[in-house]
């Protein structure tokens, strides 16, 4: 029989006193609610604890049981169930079951068995319901779903967390194929869903300019998406919109410089050859990354770019000016006058390529739901600033 003291140590992360409720349950009061925990579940958890492994904070494994927090992608529904206790489930002929449903008691208790509950994990806790006190199962404490793999403990799958994860991943594809339900693994409590919005609300004045409706559409698409990939590409398209016009304007300036020179004449073959060479050289060397440099040079002051980097790092800590590995490449943004625009352009373009292309021979690739979203969430802030500024700078006075 598990004592109250043993049970209290298991759920100490809640910072609530646990007591006997009846012969089968312990109880914890939280607000007006009373959460019930089966005594047999506490005993089972304590028995499994010596063999319990957690390679990620959102995952547990013991022989025969693998469990990982998942999230349902897309704006709605966040879950494909009509009722909280519904589930998705597949079962093999040899007794391996994979299901997506509310977490097991083993998983819940492993979360509570800590001196301090993760502050990001607390975001997923239900608040006490209004009204009179009621008794609720401990499984109703958190707003989350997990994918579980249960297999014979001595089987190849049951003995391996890696194989269990691979089976779970395969079933996720089958759930998506059969039900149209996109599911991804949650790899940390720090960010369950990603979004681009990065500042508090602030007052704005009545507009004094009209803005390009296409660019505003891409801007809103980026802000409305919880996909870092879609958000990044939507913002990139705002800069890309000006590639042709800015590059042509730059070429025209070079041509004008040539033909307005004091010694230029259309009767001098040497000068005409120099003009043709300048045009061919421009066309040969102008690509996306050079076009991006031209756009940034045309619409942005270098000091303004440096000031934004400094302010971002003041609020969020060093990032852009430190060396970071991004899609297998090493990047550090040098904010000196001669390098800031080439550095920003190259950085943005390489990330764009890693997102857009997916050749198996290339090392630098974006892999969905692999943890790279956290890095993209930082990188997209710079692109968001550039997109906002260029929309405003190209607006027309009313």
N, C-alpha and C positions, 0 to 999 in steps of 0.2 A: 504494500500500500504506500502510495506517495504522500509524504507529509505536506502540510501547508507551507512549511519553511522551504522544502525542496521546490515546490511549485512557484513560490514567490521569487526564488532566485532565477528561475527560468524566464519569468515575465518581468524582470526588474526594469527593462528598458521603458516600460510604460509609466514608471514612477507612480504607480497606484498600488494600494494595499489589496491583496488577494485574500479571500476567506472561503470557508466551506459554504456551499449552497444547499447541497443535498448529498445523498450517498454516491451519486455519479458525477457531480459537477463541482468545480470551484467557480467563484464569481469575482469579477472586478467591476467596481463602479466607476463610471466615467460620465460626468455630468448627470443627466437624468436617466441614463441607460445603465443596465447591468449586463455585462458580457459574461457568458458562460463558457467554461472550458472543461471538456471531459477529462476526468482524472486518468482514464485509460490512455488518452492522447499524451498527457504529460509523461506517463510511465513509458510509453512507446518512444517518445522523443528522447528521454534520458537513456534508454537502451540503445538507440541508434546514434546518439551524439558522438561516441568515440570514433565511429567510422564515417562521420559526416564530413564532406569536403565542399568547399565553396571557392571555386576559382575566380568567380565574379561575385559582386555583392548582390546581384539579382538572380543567382543560380545556386542550387544545392544538388548534391549527389551522395547517395549511399548505395551500396550494392543492391541492385534491383529497382532503384527509384532515382529518376532524374527529373528535375523541375527547374524551369526557367521562366521568368516574367516575360510576357509578350504584350504588344500593343497592336491595336487594329488601325491600319493606316487609312488615310482619306478623311475628309472633313466630317462625314457622317455615313453610316453610323460608326461610332467609336467601338461598338461591339455589335455583332450580328445576331444577338439573342433578344428574344422577346422578354424573357425572364432571367433574373440574376442566376438562377441555378441551372439554366440550360448549358449545353456543352457541344463541342465538336469532338467526334471520336472515331478512331479507326482501330481495328484489331487484326493481328496476323493469325495465321493458322496455328502457330506454335505458342500462342498465348501472350504475345507482346501487345500491350495496349498503349495508344498515344491519344491524349485528349487535351482539349483546351477548355478550361473551366476555372472556377474560383480556386485559389490556392489550397493546398492540403494543410492539415494541422501541423504536419512536420515542417512545412515551409514557414507558416506563420510563427510558430514557436521559435524557429531558428532566427527570425528577425527580432523577436522580443528578447531573446537571450543575449543581452548586451547591456553594458553599463550606461550607454548613451545612445538613444535612437537617432539615426541619421536625420538631420534637419530637412533634407530634401525628401526623404521617405515620409516624413510627417505630412507633406503636402497631399499624400495619397490616403490619409486617414479621414474617415467620415467624421463630421462633427456630430455632437449629440443631437438627436432628433427633437423637435419641439413637442410639447405636450407631456402627457403623463409618463411616468417611468415604465419601462418595459424590459423584458429579458431577451437578449439577443445572443446568437452564437458568435464566438470569437472570429469566425470566418467573415463576419460582416464588418469587421473593424477597418479594413483597407479596401480602397477602390482599385482593384487590380485583377488581372487574369494571368494564369500561367499555363504553359504547355508541360504536360507530365508524360514521362515514358516509364511504364512499369513492365518489368521483364523478370523472368526467373533469375534469382541472384547469382546462380552459377553459370548462366548462359553467357555467350560472348558479349551480348549487348548489356546484360545486367552487370557484368564485371567492369565495364568501361564507360566512363563519363563521355569520352570522345565519341564512341560509337553511338551512345544514346543521343548525343547532340546531333549527330549526322542523321539518325532516324527521325528525330524531331524536325529537322530542317527539311527532310524529304516530305514529311507529312504536311508541313506548312505549304509546300508547293501543291500538294494534292487538295488541301482544303481550298486554296485559291483557285485551282483548276475546276474543282467540282462545285464550289459555292460562290465563286467570285469574291472571296473574302481575303484581302491582303493583310498578312500578319507579319510582324517583324519581332526579332528578339530585342529586348531592352537590356542594354549592357551596363547601365549605371543609373543610380537614383538621381544623379546630378542633372540630367535632362531626359525626361521621358518623351516630350515632344519639342521640336525645334520651331522657332519662329524668328523672323527677321527683325521685327519691331525692337528698337533699342533705346528708346528714350521716353521720359515721362511726358504726359500731356502738357502742352504749352499753348498760350493764347496766340492767335494769328489774326492778321488784319484782313479786311476785305481786299480781294485781289486787284492789283493795279496792272496786271498783265494777263494776256491769254496764253495758254500753253499748248503745245503740240498734242493733239488728242491721242495719237499712237503711242507717244512716249508716256503719257499719263496712264494709258491702259497697261503698258508693261510694268510701270511702277506699282500700280494697284495689284497686278498679278503677283508681283514679287512679295508685297506686304501681306497678301491674303494667303500665301502658301506656307504650309509647315514643312515643305520639301526644300532643303537647302540647295539642291541641284536646280530645281525649277526657279527658285528665287535668284540664284546666281546668274543663270542664263538669261532670265528676264531683264535683269539690271545690265548685263553685258550688252544686250541688244539695244539698250538706250545709247550707249557709247558707240556701238557699231553703226547706228543710224547715220552718224556724221562722218564715217570713214571716207566716203566718196567725195563729199563736198569739201571737207577739210584738206584732203590730199590734193584735189584739183586746185583749190585756192593756193596751196603751197607751191604747186607746180607753176601756176600762173604768175606767182610772185617771182619765181626764179626766171621765168621767161621774160617777164617785164624788166627784171634787173639786167638781163643780157641785152635786150633790144634798146634799152634806154641809155646804155653806156655810151660815153662820148665817142668812142672809137668804133662803134658798131655801124655797119652798113650792109645793105642787102646785096651790094656789089662785091663784097669781100668774101670769097669762098671759105677762107679760114674761119671767119666769124660765124658763117652759116654752119660750118661743120661743128664748131663749138656749141652752137645752139641745138643742133640735132643730137649731138652727143649728150648734152645735159638732159634732153627730153627722154632719150632712150635709157640713160642711166637711172633716171627717176622711175621710169616704168619697170625697169629690171629689178630695182631694189625695193620697190614699194610692195609690202605684203601686209598681213593683218597686224603684226606687232609694230611695224613702222607706222602704219595708219593710226594705231592706238596712241603712239608717241606724239604724232602730229596733232591729234584731237586734244590730248592733255596739254600740250604746249600752247595750243590756240586758246583754250578756254580756262586754263588754270594758272594762277600765279604760284611759283614754286614755294614762296614763303607761306602761302595759304595751305598748301599741301603739308608742309612741315608742321605748321601750327596744329592741323587736325591730328596728325600722328602723335604729336606731343600731348595733346589734350586727351586722346584716346588712352594712351599709356598712363597718363596721370590718374585717370578714373579706373582703369582695368589692370594696371600693372604692365611691365615690359612684355612686348610680344613682337610687333613688327620689326623693331630695331635689334632684336636678338635673333640668333641663328636658330631656325626651326626646320625640321624635316617635314616637307609638304609633298605628299604623293611621291615619296622616295627621293625628292630633290631637296637640297639645302638652300634656304633663302634667308637673307638678312637685308632689311631695307636701309640703305644708306641715304640719309636725308640731306646730304650736302647738295649744294646748288647744281653741280654738274651731273649728279647721278640720280637724283630723286625721281625724275620722270622716267628715264630708262629702267630703273629698278621697279617702279610701280607697274609700268607697262609689261615688262617681262614676267613679273609675278602673276599678274592678272591673266595674261595670255597662256602661261603654262598651266595654270589651274583650269582655265577654260578647256584646254586640250585634254587634260586628264579626265575631265567630266564628259566631254563629247566623244572621245575616241576610246575604244576598248579592244585593241589588238592584243592577243595573248602574249605576243613577243615583247610588248612594251612593259617596262617596270612601273612607269608612272600612270596609274589608272585609279579611277574612283570605283570603289566597291560599296554598293548600298548597304546600309545598316551594319557597317563594320566598325563603327566608332569614328569614322572620318567626318561625320556630320559636325562634331564638336569643333574641329578645326575650320570647317567651312563656315560655321556660324560666326567665327571671328573674322575670317577673310571677307565675308560678304558685307561687313560693316563699312569697310573702305570703299567697296564698289557702290554701296548704297549712298554714301556721301557724294561720290563723284556723279552718280545718276541724278540725285536731287539738285546739285549745283548746276549741272548742264541743262536740266529742264528749265530751271529758273533763268539762267543766263541767255537761253535761246527764246524765251518768251517775248511776246510782242506787246508793246504798250497799248493800253486800252484808250 
